[in-house]
Amino acid sequence: GQAEEVQPQIAAALTARANGTQETEFETGFHFSPAVLGIGKDTTIELAVWATDHLPDRKPSRTMPYRLHILGIEDHAEMVRQKLEEILENLEEVSRAEEDIAEDTRELSESDDDTLAKRKTNEKIEKTAEEQRENAQDLKDLAKEGANALMEAMRNPAFDEQTLRDWAQNMQKMSELADQQMKQAQSKLGEAQQGGDPQEKKEKLADALEEEEDALDELADLQDKVNKDLDNLQALTLSQRLRKVGKEEMALRIKIKDIIQETIGLTPDDLPERHTRANGRFTKSQGRTQAKAVELQGEISRFYERTGKGQYGEVSREMETEKTGESLAEIEQQISSNISMLAIRNLGDWSENFEAWAKKLEPPKKDDDGGGQGGGQGGEKKTNDLMKLLSSMLRLRESEIQHRQQTALLEQQKGEVDIYTKGVGRVLQMHADSMLELNRMQFETVEPAMLDPLQETFDSMEITDNLLDKPQTDLVTLEAQTGSIRAMSDVINLINEEIKRDSGQQGQSKAQQEMAFMMAMMAMKQQMGQGMKQSQSGGGSQSGGTTSQSASALSGAAVGREESERAISRGSGAAAKLPEEFREVLQDYFKAVEAMEGDGQQ
């Protein structure tokens, strides 16, 4: 059965009681949203629990603290990149294992009749078939890991739709390889092991070898593509991290400037106590920034050495010429010595340097329009546009589900006026950002069938916007948010129908398979967990998905609101030609979404 969506609880509302005096361990849970509480990125917080014994007058005992670090967009993007890099390393291991399997198969296929008739040879064939099965399973597991990492990437607005599509295609290709060439090779090896006639064994072994060589060719192409995509991803994260360092320098400049009238001309020993503490914080902050910049300089230099891309060599040389590490360390010393005017000027200059370097390293936007040459290209452009819209809608719906969860948390905190008021303001701003993102989709969408459903979605979100603005966070608002989620699901289903209609005469198109994989990837969130758990951002726009704890375990395409007009099979054609484990997940997913919409109507 499907797990029911659990009503969120805030930490302050949680008290768990043991079942008896002899119980020594028990647990409970709660939802945590940095965005609602206004906890900023790059913040470390501690959570702890106090337990009260049955023994009278004994003081409560405190658990060991549980530390959470709230990641910003840039650091989270780098974490996702590192995870995908691990997947490439494992993909190389799968490729090496496949080479060994193919070599064993080749030796077996070249054996003479007497050797093939031996029991020992049969055992070796059986062993090779088992190795092929295990290698295929390893590749399927890699595809699952990659899908999980992509779920994290989808919640981070730093990753654009085309980047997500590129990586979804990579993971889809891994699954296809495991289920097609590798599975066929295993099957042929099994037939060779069962066959009695040496000539028949040779034929089956030759067939298996052909499948294995096809798999090796595909693996080589896949490794090349993944390597290229990883380079693009690293370029993106390097640019983002440089820009983040520049923003940190500018933020520090503003903080020092705000108090300079009270501190200018004073020695560190003459500073009032509160300014001494502030100066200490500023000095430590600059020290951390200096360390990040030195680390980035090394990464950029190594990236240039590996890829030979000119702009990275240029930035690396400029950072070396400007003596980045030494110069930032000098600013740290200036702050510590309260030489504020000089520090302010230098911080501004370095903020501009980092921004300029970030722009130089920013990867160019891909042109995914598919061109305009002929009817085929026009159809490809339409499909690409629909796939881009699908990715955007999946992300937007994740955000709306999260906003609904945050709204429910806020309703429980009405008694804390300050927390409630500020929290509603933050959720309202995030919701407004989501509406702006939907506006962008409306502006960019030229497909006539999508225009009215997108407007219906915007109208539904506007109802929520008005309720939050009151502020109102009760069941009425939650139902309005559920209505928006349904409207987004309708758009997703219509995209599915449109792509099916366009490619219906040619069977399942590549775009259909890609779309099916993306939908299954969203569904896997239910069964695979959150991947890199609790990687959270502290606020800001969440229209592209965030790294906060997910609002619920439900995601994926829901059924349309008007069955007579938008009747779609539960799989909507999406489950065809997917690996078995993805098909099962996708079917469970549609059932879960039905349950979610049913709950929203009650």
C-alpha positions in Angstrom: 0.0 0.0 0.0 0.9 3.7 -0.2 2.3 5.5 2.8 0.0 8.3 3.8 1.3 11.9 3.8 2.3 12.6 7.4 1.0 15.9 9.0 4.1 18.0 9.7 5.0 18.9 13.3 7.3 21.6 14.5 10.0 20.7 17.0 8.4 22.7 19.8 5.2 20.6 19.5 7.0 17.3 20.0 7.0 15.4 23.2 7.4 11.6 23.1 6.6 9.4 26.1 8.1 6.0 26.8 5.7 3.0 27.0 6.9 2.1 30.5 9.5 2.6 33.1 11.8 -0.1 31.6 12.0 1.4 28.1 15.5 2.8 27.4 15.1 3.9 23.8 12.4 5.5 21.8 12.2 8.1 19.0 10.1 10.6 17.2 10.4 12.9 14.2 9.7 16.4 13.0 9.9 18.5 9.9 12.5 21.2 9.7 12.6 24.1 7.2 15.5 26.6 7.3 13.6 28.8 4.9 10.6 29.2 7.3 12.9 29.9 10.2 15.0 32.3 8.3 18.2 30.3 8.7 20.7 31.5 6.1 23.0 29.4 3.9 26.4 28.4 5.1 25.0 28.2 8.6 25.7 25.3 11.0 23.0 24.6 13.6 22.7 22.1 16.4 19.7 20.0 17.4 19.4 18.2 20.7 16.9 16.3 22.7 16.3 16.3 26.5 15.0 13.2 28.2 13.4 13.3 31.6 13.7 10.2 33.8 10.9 8.6 35.9 13.1 9.1 39.0 11.8 12.1 40.9 13.9 15.3 41.0 16.5 13.9 38.5 17.6 16.6 36.0 16.8 16.1 32.3 19.7 14.5 30.4 20.7 16.0 27.0 21.6 13.9 24.0 24.7 14.5 21.9 24.1 17.4 19.5 23.2 16.6 15.9 24.8 19.2 13.6 23.3 20.3 10.4 25.0 22.5 7.9 22.7 24.6 5.6 24.3 24.5 2.2 24.0 27.3 -0.3 23.2 26.8 -4.0 26.8 26.9 -5.1 28.1 24.4 -2.5 25.2 22.1 -3.1 25.9 22.2 -6.9 29.5 21.2 -6.3 28.3 18.3 -4.1 26.1 17.1 -6.9 28.9 17.4 -9.3 31.2 15.3 -7.1 28.5 12.6 -6.9 28.2 12.5 -10.6 32.0 12.3 -10.9 31.9 9.2 -8.7 29.4 7.7 -11.0 31.8 8.3 -14.0 34.6 6.5 -12.0 32.3 3.5 -11.4 31.2 3.6 -15.1 34.9 3.2 -16.0 35.1 0.1 -13.7 32.0 -1.4 -15.4 33.7 -0.8 -18.8 36.9 -2.5 -17.7 34.9 -5.5 -16.3 33.0 -5.7 -19.6 36.3 -5.8 -21.5 37.4 -8.8 -19.3 34.1 -10.5 -19.9 34.4 -10.0 -23.7 38.0 -11.3 -23.7 36.9 -14.5 -21.8 34.0 -14.9 -24.3 36.4 -14.5 -27.2 38.8 -17.2 -25.8 35.8 -19.6 -25.3 34.5 -19.0 -28.8 37.9 -19.8 -30.3 38.2 -23.1 -28.4 38.3 -26.4 -30.4 35.5 -28.9 -30.2 37.2 -31.1 -27.7 37.7 -28.2 -25.3 34.1 -27.0 -25.7 32.8 -30.5 -24.8 34.6 -30.5 -21.4 32.6 -30.0 -18.2 35.3 -27.5 -17.1 34.6 -25.3 -20.2 30.9 -25.4 -19.4 31.6 -24.2 -15.9 33.7 -21.3 -17.3 30.8 -20.3 -19.6 28.5 -20.4 -16.7 30.9 -18.3 -14.6 31.2 -15.8 -17.5 27.4 -15.5 -17.8 27.2 -14.8 -14.1 29.9 -12.1 -14.3 27.9 -10.5 -17.2 24.7 -10.5 -15.1 26.5 -8.9 -12.2 28.1 -6.3 -14.4 24.7 -5.4 -15.9 23.3 -5.1 -12.4 26.2 -2.8 -11.5 25.4 -0.6 -14.4 21.7 -0.5 -13.5 22.6 0.5 -9.9 24.7 3.3 -11.3 21.7 4.6 -13.3 19.7 4.6 -10.0 22.4 6.5 -8.2 22.6 8.9 -11.0 18.8 9.4 -11.0 19.0 10.1 -7.3 21.8 12.7 -7.8 19.6 14.3 -10.6 16.7 14.6 -8.1 19.0 16.7 -6.0 20.1 18.7 -9.0 16.5 19.3 -10.0 15.9 21.0 -6.7 18.8 23.4 -7.3 18.1 26.4 -9.6 21.8 26.5 -10.6 21.2 23.6 -13.0 19.3 24.6 -16.1 16.8 22.4 -17.9 19.3 21.4 -20.7 21.9 20.3 -18.1 19.3 18.1 -16.4 18.2 16.7 -19.8 21.8 15.8 -20.7 22.3 13.9 -17.5 18.9 12.2 -17.7 19.9 11.0 -21.1 23.2 9.6 -19.7 21.4 7.7 -17.0 18.8 6.4 -19.4 21.5 5.1 -21.7 23.1 3.2 -18.8 19.7 1.5 -18.1 19.2 0.6 -21.8 22.7 -0.9 -22.1 22.2 -3.1 -19.0 18.7 -4.2 -20.2 19.6 -4.7 -23.9 23.2 -5.6 -25.0 24.4 -6.9 -21.6 21.2 -8.8 -21.0 21.3 -10.4 -24.4 25.0 -11.3 -23.9 24.1 -13.0 -20.7 21.2 -14.9 -22.4 23.5 -16.1 -25.2 26.1 -17.3 -22.8 23.4 -19.2 -20.9 22.3 -20.8 -24.1 25.9 -21.7 -24.9 26.3 -23.3 -21.5 23.1 -25.4 -22.0 23.9 -26.4 -25.6 25.3 -29.9 -26.2 26.7 -29.6 -29.7 30.2 -27.8 -29.9 29.2 -26.0 -33.1 26.0 -24.7 -31.4 28.1 -23.5 -28.5 30.4 -21.7 -30.8 27.5 -19.9 -32.5 26.0 -18.8 -29.2 29.4 -17.7 -27.9 29.9 -15.7 -31.1 26.5 -14.1 -30.6 27.3 -13.2 -27.0 30.7 -11.7 -28.1 28.9 -9.5 -30.7 26.6 -8.2 -28.0 29.5 -7.6 -25.6 31.4 -5.7 -28.3 28.4 -3.6 -29.0 28.1 -2.9 -25.3 31.8 -1.9 -25.2 31.3 0.5 -28.1 28.3 2.1 -26.4 30.1 2.3 -23.1 33.0 4.1 -24.7 30.7 6.6 -26.3 28.9 7.0 -23.0 32.1 7.6 -21.1 33.1 10.3 -23.7 29.8 12.1 -23.3 29.8 11.8 -19.5 33.3 13.2 -19.4 32.3 16.1 -21.6 29.2 16.8 -19.5 31.3 16.6 -16.3 33.6 19.2 -17.7 30.7 21.5 -18.5 29.3 20.9 -15.0 32.7 21.6 -13.3 32.9 24.8 -15.4 29.5 25.8 -14.2 30.3 25.2 -10.5 33.7 26.9 -10.7 32.0 30.0 -12.2 29.3 29.9 -9.5 31.8 29.5 -6.7 33.9 32.4 -7.9 30.8 34.6 -8.1 29.9 33.5 -4.5 33.3 34.5 -3.2 32.8 37.9 -4.9 29.5 38.4 -3.2 31.0 37.4 0.1 33.7 40.1 -0.3 31.0 42.7 -1.2 28.8 41.7 1.8 31.8 42.0 4.1 32.6 45.5 2.6 29.1 46.6 3.4 29.2 45.4 7.0 32.5 47.2 7.6 31.2 50.4 5.9 28.1 50.4 8.1 30.2 50.8 11.3 33.1 52.8 10.0 31.9 56.1 11.5 32.2 54.6 14.9 35.5 52.8 14.4 37.6 54.9 12.0 40.9 56.0 13.4 40.8 53.7 16.4 43.5 51.1 17.1 42.2 47.5 17.8 42.8 48.0 21.5 40.7 51.2 21.6 37.7 49.6 19.9 34.5 49.3 22.1 33.8 45.7 23.1 30.9 45.2 20.6 33.1 46.4 17.7 36.0 44.3 18.9 33.8 41.2 18.6 32.5 42.4 15.2 36.0 43.0 14.0 37.0 39.5 15.1 34.1 38.0 13.1 35.0 40.1 10.1 38.6 38.9 10.3 37.6 35.2 10.5 35.2 35.7 7.6 37.9 37.1 5.4 40.2 34.3 6.4 37.6 31.7 5.3 37.1 33.6 2.0 40.9 33.7 1.4 41.1 29.9 1.9 38.2 29.3 -0.5 39.8 31.5 -3.2 43.2 29.7 -2.9 41.4 26.4 -3.3 39.5 27.7 -6.3 42.7 28.9 -7.9 44.2 25.5 -7.6 41.1 23.8 -9.1 41.0 26.2 -12.0 44.7 25.6 -12.7 44.2 21.8 -12.7 41.1 22.1 -14.8 43.1 24.0 -17.4 45.9 21.5 -17.4 43.4 18.7 -17.9 41.2 20.3 -20.6 43.4 22.9 -22.2 40.5 25.3 -22.4 41.9 28.8 -22.9 39.7 30.9 -20.6 40.7 28.7 -17.6 44.4 29.3 -18.4 43.7 33.0 -18.7 41.9 33.2 -15.3 44.5 31.0 -13.7 47.3 33.3 -14.9 45.4 36.4 -13.8 44.8 35.0 -10.4 48.5 34.2 -10.1 49.5 37.7 -11.4 47.1 39.4 -8.9 48.6 37.2 -6.1 45.2 36.2 -5.0 46.1 34.3 -1.8 48.6 36.9 -0.6 46.3 39.9 -1.4 43.3 38.5 0.4 45.5 37.6 3.4 46.6 41.3 3.4 43.0 42.4 3.6 42.4 40.0 6.5 45.3 41.7 8.3 43.9 45.2 7.4 40.6 44.2 8.9 42.3 42.8 12.0 44.2 46.1 12.4 41.1 48.2 11.8 42.5 49.9 8.7 39.0 50.1 7.5 39.1 52.5 4.6 41.8 50.5 2.9 40.0 47.2 3.6 36.8 48.6 2.1 38.5 49.7 -1.1 40.3 46.5 -1.5 37.2 44.4 -0.8 35.4 46.2 -3.5 38.2 45.7 -6.0 38.4 42.0 -5.3 34.6 41.6 -5.5 34.8 43.0 -9.0 37.8 40.7 -9.9 35.9 37.5 -8.8 32.8 38.6 -10.8 34.8 39.2 -13.9 36.5 35.8 -13.6 33.2 34.2 -13.0 31.8 35.7 -16.3 34.9 34.4 -18.2 34.3 30.9 -17.0 30.6 30.8 -17.4 29.7 28.1 -19.9 27.8 29.4 -23.0 24.1 28.6 -23.0 23.3 25.7 -25.3 21.1 26.3 -28.3 18.6 23.5 -28.0 16.1 24.8 -30.5 16.9 22.0 -32.9 17.3 24.4 -35.8 14.6 25.3 -38.3 15.6 23.3 -41.4 12.7 21.5 -42.8 9.6 19.9 -41.2 11.7 17.3 -39.3 13.7 20.0 -37.6 10.5 21.9 -36.8 9.1 18.8 -35.1 12.4 18.4 -33.2 12.2 22.0 -32.0 8.7 21.5 -30.8 9.7 18.4 -28.9 12.7 20.1 -27.4 10.4 23.0 -26.3 8.0 20.6 -24.7 10.8 18.7 -22.9 12.1 22.0 -21.6 8.6 22.9 -20.4 8.3 19.4 -18.8 11.5 19.8 -16.8 10.4 23.3 -15.6 7.0 22.1 -14.6 8.4 19.2 -12.6 10.6 21.6 -10.7 7.8 24.1 -10.2 5.5 21.4 -8.8 8.3 20.2 -6.4 8.5 23.8 -5.1 4.7 24.1 -4.7 4.6 20.8 -2.7 7.4 22.2 -0.5 5.6 25.5 0.0 2.5 23.6 1.0 4.5 21.8 3.7 6.0 25.0 4.9 2.5 26.6 5.1 1.4 23.7 7.3 4.4 24.2 9.6 3.6 27.9 9.9 0.0 27.2 10.9 1.3 25.4 13.9 3.4 28.4 14.9 0.7 31.0 15.0 1.4 31.5 18.7 4.9 32.6 18.0 4.0 35.9 16.4 7.4 37.0 15.3 8.3 33.6 13.8 4.9 33.3 12.2 4.9 36.8 10.6 8.4 36.6 9.2 7.9 33.0 8.1 4.8 33.8 6.2 6.6 36.7 4.5 9.4 34.3 3.4 7.0 31.7 2.0 5.0 34.5 0.3 8.2 35.7 -1.4 9.2 32.2 -2.5 5.7 31.6 -3.8 5.9 34.9 -5.7 9.2 33.8 -7.2 7.5 30.6 -8.4 4.8 32.7 -10.0 7.4 34.7 -11.8 9.0 31.4 -13.0 5.5 30.3 -14.3 5.2 33.7 -16.1 8.5 33.0 -17.8 7.2 29.6 -19.0 4.0 31.3 -20.3 6.1 33.9 -22.2 8.4 31.3 -23.8 5.7 28.7 -24.6 4.4 28.9 -28.2 2.6 25.6 -28.2 -1.2 26.5 -28.4 -2.3 23.4 -26.4 -0.3 24.6 -23.4 -1.4 28.2 -23.1 -4.8 27.7 -21.4 -3.6 25.1 -18.9 -0.6 27.3 -17.9 -3.0 30.2 -17.4 -5.2 28.0 -15.2 -2.2 27.1 -13.2 -1.3 30.8 -12.7 -4.8 31.7 -11.7 -4.7 28.9 -9.1 -1.4 30.1 -7.7 -2.8 33.6 -7.5 -5.5 32.4 -5.1 -2.7 31.0 -2.8 -0.8 34.3 -3.2 -3.8 36.3 -2.0 -4.4 34.0 1.0 -0.8 34.1 2.2 -0.8 37.9 1.8 -3.6 38.2 4.4 -1.8 36.1 6.1 -3.9 32.9 6.1 -2.2 29.5 6.5 -5.2 27.2 7.4 -6.8 24.4 5.5 -8.3 26.8 2.9 -4.7 27.8 1.9 -3.5 24.2 1.9 -6.4 23.2 -0.4 -5.6 26.1 -2.7 -2.0 24.9 -2.9 -3.2 21.4 -3.6 -5.3 22.8 -6.5 -2.2 24.4 -7.9 -0.3 21.1 -7.7 -3.2 19.4 -9.6 -3.1 22.1 -12.3 0.6 21.6 -12.7 0.0 17.9 -13.0 -2.5 18.5 -15.8 0.2 20.5 -17.7 2.6 17.6 -17.3 0.1 15.1 -18.5 -0.7 17.3 -21.5 2.9 17.5 -22.5 3.0 13.7 -22.3 0.0 13.4 -24.6 1.4 16.0 -27.1 4.7 14.1 -27.5 2.8 10.8 -27.8 0.6 12.3 -30.5 3.5 13.7 -32.5 5.5 10.5 -32.5 2.6 8.0 -32.6 3.2 7.0 -36.2 6.8 6.1 -35.6 6.4 4.2 -32.3 8.0 5.4 -29.2 10.4 8.3 -30.0 13.6 9.1 -28.2 11.9 12.1 -26.6 9.1 9.8 -25.3 11.7 7.5 -23.7 13.5 10.5 -22.3 10.3 11.9 -20.9 9.4 8.5 -19.4 12.8 8.3 -17.7 12.4 11.7 -16.2 9.0 10.8 -14.8 10.3 7.6 -13.4 13.2 9.4 -11.9 10.8 11.7 -10.1 8.9 8.7 -8.9 12.1 7.0 -7.6 12.2 9.7 -4.9 9.6 7.8 -3.0 11.5 4.5 -2.8 15.1 5.7 -2.9 15.0 8.4 -0.3 16.5 11.9 -0.7 20.0 10.9 -1.7 22.3 13.5 -0.1 20.1 14.1 2.8 19.2 17.4 4.3 21.2 19.5 1.9 19.3 22.7 2.4 19.3 26.3 1.3 18.4 29.0 3.7 15.8 30.8 1.6 15.6 32.9 -1.5 13.9 31.8 -4.7 12.8 28.2 -4.6 11.0 28.3 -8.0 13.6 26.0 -9.4 13.6 23.6 -6.5 15.6 23.9 -3.3 17.7 21.7 -1.2 15.4 21.9 1.8 13.7 18.8 3.2 11.1 17.7 0.7 7.5 18.7 1.5 6.2 15.2 1.1 7.1 11.8 -0.3 4.8 12.4 -3.3 6.0 13.5 -6.7 5.4 12.9 -10.3 2.6 13.2 -12.7 -1.0 13.3 -11.4 -4.1 12.6 -13.3 -6.0 15.5 -14.9 -8.9 17.1 -13.2 -11.4 16.4 -15.9 -11.3 12.7 -16.7 -13.7 13.0 -19.7 -11.4 15.5 -21.4 -8.0 14.3 -20.3 -8.4 10.6 -19.8 -4.9 9.2 -19.6 -3.8 5.7 -18.8 -2.0 5.5 -15.5 1.3 4.9 -17.3 0.4 7.5 -20.0 2.7 5.6 -22.3 5.6 6.6 -20.0 6.4 3.2 -18.7 7.0 1.6 -22.1 10.5 0.4 -22.8 11.8 1.4 -19.4 13.8 -1.0 -17.2 11.6 -3.2 -15.0 12.5 -1.4 -11.8 11.6 2.0 -13.2 8.3 0.7 -14.5 7.4 -0.7 -11.1 8.3 2.6 -9.4 6.4 4.6 -12.0 3.2 2.6 -11.4 3.5 2.9 -7.6 4.1 6.6 -8.2 0.8 7.2 -10.1 -1.1 5.4 -7.3 0.5 7.7 -4.7 -0.4 10.8 -6.6 -4.0 9.7 -6.8 -3.9 9.2 -3.0 -2.5 12.7 -2.6 -5.2 14.3 -4.7 -7.8 12.3 -2.9 -6.6 13.6 0.4 -6.6 17.1 -0.9 -10.4 16.8 -1.7 -11.3 15.6 1.8 
